[in-house]
Amino acid sequence: MTEDRSTGSAFSRRAFLKGASAAAVTGAAATAATHARGPVELETFAPGTHAIALQVNGKEQKLAVESRTTLLDALRDRLDLTGAKKGCDRGACGGCTVIVDGVTVNSCLMLAIDAIGKPITTVEGLAQGGVDHPLVQNFAHCDAMQCGFCTPGMVMSSLQCLNQNQQPDRQTIQRAIAGNICRCGTYGRVCEAVERTAAGRGDQALRAPAHGGSK
């Protein structure tokens, strides 16, 4: 028998073995229960074209895609939502960033069929009633773009930053947009636009789209 000097409690080998045995029995029971319920049925898609429905910017969109179609191609080529840009097409530039189920993703790396049943927000969804989201307004106010090719993805990463932290500091903002490449070098103005939005400056109070999901 040994004694834990920090607590003064006694600890024996017999108590340890009893605890280990109980844990093993509990684990075995949980495994047996899982097998009793049977394997989880996963939806699979064979090669070819399939009719699917995606929840995009708060609306159900029905479309036909091949099982290999990326979410980016589905948005651009099937739904005419061309805000997300196809830059590198390998997840390196961030130009195709959208928010799926509350998480920013490179839509060029996600299959459209993997987005079924998940709320998707694209940059087009940041205008409601003909009025742009304050973040979009502040990108324009701070002149946070030059060629504009990276801007939609940069806006979506910035929005998710604000969704997770309504008062982010400069370092937090920089981390949030680290995956978005701006070849024009407007990172400083992007940070200013996010900070201005967080401070509530703009035509509207800060708000995130209700259809954007959260995590």
Order of alpha helices (4+ residues) and beta strands (2+ residues): beta-beta-alpha-beta-beta-beta-beta-beta-beta-beta-alpha-alpha-alpha-alpha
